[in-house]
């Protein structure tokens, strides 16, 4: 799956094998819009087959 540039979320994989998806739209109090929902969905699709993460 190609890498995506996230505008409203941040995708981090930590040393302890935990993937964190952070909402980064504080000016709108992290209200979800179509772009953010797409990014969240893509982040989960990216994390699911990743064997380097466990949670």
N, C-alpha and C positions, 0 to 999 in steps of 0.2 A: 504494500500500500504506500503511495507517495506521501511524503511529508507535507503537512499542512501548516500554514502560518496562521496562528490563532490570534484574533484581535480582542475577543472578549473573554477568553479563558487562557489559563496557563497549564501546561502539561509537563509534569516533572516525575522522573523516576529516581527514587532515593536509593542510597546504599543498602538500606534494609529491605530492598525488593518491594517497596510500596510505591504504587503510582498514585500521584496526587493530581487531581484536576481542580483548579482554583478558578472561581469566577472573578473576573477583573473588569468590572463595569461599575465602579463605586459612584460615579457621577449620576447614575440611574438607579442607585441602591441595588445593583446586581439584578435588576429586572430582566427577565429573559425575553429576547426578541428572536426572530427567525434565524439570524446569524449565530447567536449564542447557542440555540438549540442544535443547529447544524454542527457547530464546533464540539459541543458535548457529545453528540452522537458519534462524530468522527473520532474523538478521543477514546471513547469506549471501544470502537472498532479497531483502533490502533493498539489498545492495551490487551484486548482479548487474546490474540494469538502470541503475544509477547511472553516467552518463557522466562525472561529475566525478572518478571514481576510475579508476585504471588497474591497480592491484595490490592 
